[in-house]
């Protein structure tokens, strides 16, 4: 991915579709490669040295029907699930900040497309879920038509993202703006059965 090397050599932890990973190991690096319409939700508690990332696939858990799928797969369940994981490390809710990355338009906007607008809807649903929990968003790199890759350096509390051949850049630095984006909640079309193929459990590392 051509990301800069961290000051401390660490352990790389891929976070795949529907997965969540939370760590307080300073040497850990949480990573998502090839993020398209999905959203990387990052939560940081810099003072406590804890960071987590979820790979959100869809906006609402109600879209799963009766399927048994991991909570990190949906925006509305990933947020409270990650908060529980952060609290298990002794993090106070008021110490948590969030960064939202992804939500690109990868499937076009053609009428009748089952995945049209899912990227935007994932971003909106994630921001709404964070707002409902009172978690401030300190950085965003969302939308557009290009995929992204993301790395979270746990010990440094840094979030780096890059798209294509562009140079990676930091999102949600210590002095970042805490403003939030608001948008209307889009309608929810049906999705193809194949989108449920990915399922994984969240990971916690102490």
BALOBA-1460 file (C-alpha; in Angstrom, 3 decimals):
// residues 206
<rec num="1" residu="x" x="0.000" y="0.000" z="0.000"/>
<rec num="2" residu="x" x="3.111" y="2.243" z="0.214"/>
<rec num="3" residu="x" x="2.149" y="3.698" z="3.581"/>
<rec num="4" residu="x" x="4.935" y="5.338" z="5.580"/>
<rec num="5" residu="x" x="6.670" y="3.112" z="8.100"/>
<rec num="6" residu="x" x="5.592" y="3.678" z="11.690"/>
<rec num="7" residu="x" x="8.245" y="4.837" z="14.148"/>
<rec num="8" residu="x" x="7.821" y="1.507" z="15.919"/>
<rec num="9" residu="x" x="7.714" y="-1.702" z="13.911"/>
<rec num="10" residu="x" x="4.386" y="-3.346" z="14.637"/>
<rec num="11" residu="x" x="1.960" y="-6.139" z="13.927"/>
<rec num="12" residu="x" x="-0.373" y="-5.689" z="10.963"/>
<rec num="13" residu="x" x="-3.993" y="-6.729" z="11.591"/>
<rec num="14" residu="x" x="-6.207" y="-6.881" z="8.468"/>
<rec num="15" residu="x" x="-9.847" y="-5.969" z="9.108"/>
<rec num="16" residu="x" x="-11.955" y="-7.702" z="6.464"/>
<rec num="17" residu="x" x="-15.572" y="-7.129" z="5.451"/>
<rec num="18" residu="x" x="-17.870" y="-7.455" z="8.451"/>
<rec num="19" residu="x" x="-14.964" y="-7.592" z="10.900"/>
<rec num="20" residu="x" x="-14.022" y="-5.360" z="13.816"/>
<rec num="21" residu="x" x="-10.680" y="-5.112" z="15.593"/>
<rec num="22" residu="x" x="-9.890" y="-3.161" z="18.772"/>
<rec num="23" residu="x" x="-6.444" y="-2.979" z="20.325"/>
<rec num="24" residu="x" x="-4.414" y="-1.268" z="23.022"/>
<rec num="25" residu="x" x="-1.101" y="-2.702" z="21.847"/>
<rec num="26" residu="x" x="1.032" y="0.245" z="20.849"/>
<rec num="27" residu="x" x="2.764" y="-1.707" z="18.065"/>
<rec num="28" residu="x" x="-0.461" y="-2.826" z="16.344"/>
<rec num="29" residu="x" x="-1.529" y="-1.466" z="12.968"/>
<rec num="30" residu="x" x="-5.153" y="-2.056" z="11.893"/>
<rec num="31" residu="x" x="-5.533" y="-2.225" z="8.129"/>
<rec num="32" residu="x" x="-8.172" y="-2.287" z="5.398"/>
<rec num="33" residu="x" x="-7.104" y="-2.699" z="1.764"/>
<rec num="34" residu="x" x="-9.428" y="-2.021" z="-1.165"/>
<rec num="35" residu="x" x="-12.208" y="-0.170" z="0.655"/>
<rec num="36" residu="x" x="-14.946" y="0.660" z="-1.872"/>
<rec num="37" residu="x" x="-18.572" y="1.370" z="-0.968"/>
<rec num="38" residu="x" x="-17.913" y="-0.006" z="2.506"/>
<rec num="39" residu="x" x="-17.002" y="2.290" z="5.398"/>
<rec num="40" residu="x" x="-14.043" y="2.093" z="7.739"/>
<rec num="41" residu="x" x="-15.270" y="3.268" z="11.130"/>
<rec num="42" residu="x" x="-12.340" y="4.169" z="13.382"/>
<rec num="43" residu="x" x="-12.663" y="4.951" z="17.072"/>
<rec num="44" residu="x" x="-9.747" y="6.510" z="18.930"/>
<rec num="45" residu="x" x="-9.102" y="6.979" z="22.635"/>
<rec num="46" residu="x" x="-5.683" y="8.573" z="22.364"/>
<rec num="47" residu="x" x="-5.121" y="9.243" z="26.068"/>
<rec num="48" residu="x" x="-5.687" y="5.574" z="26.880"/>
<rec num="49" residu="x" x="-3.820" y="4.321" z="23.803"/>
<rec num="50" residu="x" x="-6.801" y="2.353" z="22.458"/>
<rec num="51" residu="x" x="-7.993" y="2.249" z="18.858"/>
<rec num="52" residu="x" x="-10.499" y="0.206" z="16.884"/>
<rec num="53" residu="x" x="-11.728" y="-0.169" z="13.348"/>
<rec num="54" residu="x" x="-14.836" y="-1.794" z="11.861"/>
<rec num="55" residu="x" x="-15.326" y="-2.700" z="8.183"/>
<rec num="56" residu="x" x="-18.974" y="-1.756" z="7.627"/>
<rec num="57" residu="x" x="-20.686" y="-3.268" z="4.566"/>
<rec num="58" residu="x" x="-24.315" y="-2.110" z="4.806"/>
<rec num="59" residu="x" x="-26.218" y="0.697" z="6.568"/>
<rec num="60" residu="x" x="-28.891" y="-1.129" z="8.581"/>
<rec num="61" residu="x" x="-29.066" y="-4.469" z="10.383"/>
<rec num="62" residu="x" x="-32.753" y="-4.809" z="9.500"/>
<rec num="63" residu="x" x="-31.592" y="-5.568" z="5.957"/>
<rec num="64" residu="x" x="-30.253" y="-8.919" z="7.184"/>
<rec num="65" residu="x" x="-33.731" y="-10.199" z="8.004"/>
<rec num="66" residu="x" x="-33.349" y="-13.270" z="10.186"/>
<rec num="67" residu="x" x="-29.771" y="-13.974" z="9.144"/>
<rec num="68" residu="x" x="-27.181" y="-14.380" z="11.896"/>
<rec num="69" residu="x" x="-24.453" y="-11.960" z="10.813"/>
<rec num="70" residu="x" x="-21.717" y="-10.090" z="12.716"/>
<rec num="71" residu="x" x="-22.727" y="-6.681" z="14.109"/>
<rec num="72" residu="x" x="-19.664" y="-5.000" z="12.588"/>
<rec num="73" residu="x" x="-21.223" y="-5.532" z="9.161"/>
<rec num="74" residu="x" x="-23.887" y="-2.837" z="9.691"/>
<rec num="75" residu="x" x="-23.530" y="0.825" z="10.596"/>
<rec num="76" residu="x" x="-26.307" y="0.810" z="13.185"/>
<rec num="77" residu="x" x="-24.881" y="-2.170" z="15.090"/>
<rec num="78" residu="x" x="-21.148" y="-1.590" z="14.505"/>
<rec num="79" residu="x" x="-21.132" y="1.650" z="16.493"/>
<rec num="80" residu="x" x="-22.581" y="0.293" z="19.764"/>
<rec num="81" residu="x" x="-20.576" y="-2.930" z="19.377"/>
<rec num="82" residu="x" x="-17.318" y="-1.031" z="19.080"/>
<rec num="83" residu="x" x="-18.248" y="1.177" z="22.013"/>
<rec num="84" residu="x" x="-18.722" y="-1.943" z="24.137"/>
<rec num="85" residu="x" x="-15.314" y="-3.205" z="23.032"/>
<rec num="86" residu="x" x="-13.643" y="0.125" z="23.815"/>
<rec num="87" residu="x" x="-15.267" y="0.192" z="27.245"/>
<rec num="88" residu="x" x="-13.948" y="-3.308" z="27.937"/>
<rec num="89" residu="x" x="-10.491" y="-1.731" z="27.862"/>
<rec num="90" residu="x" x="-11.553" y="0.833" z="30.450"/>
<rec num="91" residu="x" x="-12.129" y="3.673" z="27.986"/>
<rec num="92" residu="x" x="-14.612" y="6.353" z="29.009"/>
<rec num="93" residu="x" x="-17.195" y="7.191" z="26.316"/>
<rec num="94" residu="x" x="-16.349" y="10.890" z="26.538"/>
<rec num="95" residu="x" x="-12.725" y="10.096" z="25.621"/>
<rec num="96" residu="x" x="-13.662" y="8.519" z="22.285"/>
<rec num="97" residu="x" x="-13.492" y="10.239" z="18.912"/>
<rec num="98" residu="x" x="-14.326" y="8.801" z="15.498"/>
<rec num="99" residu="x" x="-12.974" y="8.935" z="11.960"/>
<rec num="100" residu="x" x="-15.101" y="7.841" z="8.976"/>
<rec num="101" residu="x" x="-13.510" y="6.745" z="5.694"/>
<rec num="102" residu="x" x="-14.930" y="5.189" z="2.513"/>
<rec num="103" residu="x" x="-18.415" y="5.092" z="1.067"/>
<rec num="104" residu="x" x="-17.324" y="5.503" z="-2.544"/>
<rec num="105" residu="x" x="-19.748" y="5.152" z="-5.447"/>
<rec num="106" residu="x" x="-18.592" y="1.857" z="-6.941"/>
<rec num="107" residu="x" x="-21.803" y="0.485" z="-8.472"/>
<rec num="108" residu="x" x="-23.080" y="3.492" z="-10.413"/>
<rec num="109" residu="x" x="-26.419" y="5.212" z="-10.063"/>
<rec num="110" residu="x" x="-28.353" y="3.430" z="-12.827"/>
<rec num="111" residu="x" x="-32.090" y="3.030" z="-12.139"/>
<rec num="112" residu="x" x="-32.812" y="-0.443" z="-10.847"/>
<rec num="113" residu="x" x="-29.272" y="-1.112" z="-9.645"/>
<rec num="114" residu="x" x="-29.546" y="-3.048" z="-6.397"/>
<rec num="115" residu="x" x="-26.425" y="-1.428" z="-4.979"/>
<rec num="116" residu="x" x="-26.926" y="2.119" z="-6.236"/>
<rec num="117" residu="x" x="-26.097" y="4.670" z="-3.567"/>
<rec num="118" residu="x" x="-24.966" y="2.145" z="-0.965"/>
<rec num="119" residu="x" x="-21.699" y="4.022" z="-0.370"/>
<rec num="120" residu="x" x="-23.434" y="7.288" z="0.486"/>
<rec num="121" residu="x" x="-25.982" y="5.451" z="2.613"/>
<rec num="122" residu="x" x="-23.237" y="3.685" z="4.542"/>
<rec num="123" residu="x" x="-21.603" y="7.021" z="5.364"/>
<rec num="124" residu="x" x="-24.866" y="8.671" z="6.390"/>
<rec num="125" residu="x" x="-25.925" y="5.713" z="8.547"/>
<rec num="126" residu="x" x="-22.527" y="5.609" z="10.262"/>
<rec num="127" residu="x" x="-22.625" y="9.335" z="11.045"/>
<rec num="128" residu="x" x="-26.189" y="9.033" z="12.350"/>
<rec num="129" residu="x" x="-25.241" y="6.108" z="14.612"/>
<rec num="130" residu="x" x="-22.250" y="8.030" z="15.984"/>
<rec num="131" residu="x" x="-24.387" y="11.106" z="16.590"/>
<rec num="132" residu="x" x="-26.971" y="9.008" z="18.444"/>
<rec num="133" residu="x" x="-24.221" y="7.826" z="20.804"/>
<rec num="134" residu="x" x="-22.729" y="11.296" z="21.235"/>
<rec num="135" residu="x" x="-19.413" y="10.374" z="19.617"/>
<rec num="136" residu="x" x="-17.763" y="13.351" z="17.870"/>
<rec num="137" residu="x" x="-16.381" y="12.847" z="14.366"/>
<rec num="138" residu="x" x="-12.939" y="14.457" z="14.067"/>
<rec num="139" residu="x" x="-12.205" y="13.515" z="10.466"/>
<rec num="140" residu="x" x="-13.726" y="12.181" z="7.249"/>
<rec num="141" residu="x" x="-12.489" y="11.018" z="3.873"/>
<rec num="142" residu="x" x="-15.717" y="9.846" z="2.279"/>
<rec num="143" residu="x" x="-17.562" y="9.648" z="-1.017"/>
<rec num="144" residu="x" x="-16.132" y="9.988" z="-4.490"/>
<rec num="145" residu="x" x="-15.679" y="7.182" z="-7.008"/>
<rec num="146" residu="x" x="-12.310" y="5.718" z="-6.007"/>
<rec num="147" residu="x" x="-11.462" y="2.967" z="-3.558"/>
<rec num="148" residu="x" x="-9.246" y="3.576" z="-0.561"/>
<rec num="149" residu="x" x="-6.907" y="1.805" z="1.831"/>
<rec num="150" residu="x" x="-6.669" y="2.656" z="5.527"/>
<rec num="151" residu="x" x="-4.162" y="2.068" z="8.303"/>
<rec num="152" residu="x" x="-4.640" y="2.863" z="12.003"/>
<rec num="153" residu="x" x="-1.482" y="3.119" z="14.106"/>
<rec num="154" residu="x" x="-2.729" y="2.217" z="17.579"/>
<rec num="155" residu="x" x="0.124" y="3.537" z="19.703"/>
<rec num="156" residu="x" x="0.369" y="6.795" z="17.775"/>
<rec num="157" residu="x" x="-3.388" y="7.331" z="17.491"/>
<rec num="158" residu="x" x="-2.961" y="8.073" z="13.780"/>
<rec num="159" residu="x" x="-5.275" y="7.241" z="10.871"/>
<rec num="160" residu="x" x="-3.814" y="7.265" z="7.368"/>
<rec num="161" residu="x" x="-5.748" y="6.792" z="4.143"/>
<rec num="162" residu="x" x="-4.813" y="6.677" z="0.474"/>
<rec num="163" residu="x" x="-6.561" y="6.266" z="-2.851"/>
<rec num="164" residu="x" x="-4.954" y="4.799" z="-5.968"/>
<rec num="165" residu="x" x="-1.556" y="6.332" z="-6.695"/>
<rec num="166" residu="x" x="-2.123" y="9.296" z="-4.404"/>
<rec num="167" residu="x" x="0.131" y="9.840" z="-1.419"/>
<rec num="168" residu="x" x="-1.334" y="8.714" z="1.925"/>
<rec num="169" residu="x" x="-2.541" y="11.450" z="4.233"/>
<rec num="170" residu="x" x="-3.646" y="11.655" z="7.847"/>
<rec num="171" residu="x" x="-7.326" y="12.004" z="8.757"/>
<rec num="172" residu="x" x="-8.502" y="13.170" z="12.171"/>
<rec num="173" residu="x" x="-5.293" y="14.604" z="13.548"/>
<rec num="174" residu="x" x="-5.132" y="15.821" z="17.128"/>
<rec num="175" residu="x" x="-6.170" y="19.348" z="16.132"/>
<rec num="176" residu="x" x="-8.821" y="18.182" z="13.657"/>
<rec num="177" residu="x" x="-12.199" y="19.846" z="13.207"/>
<rec num="178" residu="x" x="-14.991" y="18.113" z="15.117"/>
<rec num="179" residu="x" x="-17.830" y="19.209" z="12.834"/>
<rec num="180" residu="x" x="-20.309" y="16.614" z="11.567"/>
<rec num="181" residu="x" x="-21.925" y="16.126" z="8.203"/>
<rec num="182" residu="x" x="-25.686" y="15.737" z="8.109"/>
<rec num="183" residu="x" x="-27.770" y="14.305" z="5.304"/>
<rec num="184" residu="x" x="-31.148" y="12.818" z="4.653"/>
<rec num="185" residu="x" x="-31.517" y="9.099" z="5.153"/>
<rec num="186" residu="x" x="-31.852" y="7.451" z="1.717"/>
<rec num="187" residu="x" x="-34.431" y="4.840" z="0.821"/>
<rec num="188" residu="x" x="-33.296" y="1.227" z="1.238"/>
<rec num="189" residu="x" x="-33.552" y="-0.994" z="-1.842"/>
<rec num="190" residu="x" x="-33.164" y="-4.759" z="-1.749"/>
<rec num="191" residu="x" x="-29.680" y="-6.233" z="-2.062"/>
<rec num="192" residu="x" x="-28.441" y="-9.346" z="-3.884"/>
<rec num="193" residu="x" x="-28.055" y="-12.549" z="-1.853"/>
<rec num="194" residu="x" x="-24.323" y="-12.694" z="-2.565"/>
<rec num="195" residu="x" x="-23.634" y="-9.703" z="-0.344"/>
<rec num="196" residu="x" x="-24.155" y="-11.885" z="2.739"/>
<rec num="197" residu="x" x="-21.264" y="-14.179" z="1.820"/>
<rec num="198" residu="x" x="-18.777" y="-12.493" z="4.149"/>
<rec num="199" residu="x" x="-19.048" y="-13.087" z="7.889"/>
<rec num="200" residu="x" x="-16.424" y="-12.802" z="10.604"/>
<rec num="201" residu="x" x="-16.096" y="-12.209" z="14.321"/>
<rec num="202" residu="x" x="-14.586" y="-9.103" z="15.855"/>
<rec num="203" residu="x" x="-11.124" y="-9.313" z="17.383"/>
<rec num="204" residu="x" x="-9.818" y="-7.767" z="20.592"/>
<rec num="205" residu="x" x="-6.139" y="-7.609" z="21.474"/>
<rec num="206" residu="x" x="-4.960" y="-6.514" z="24.880"/>
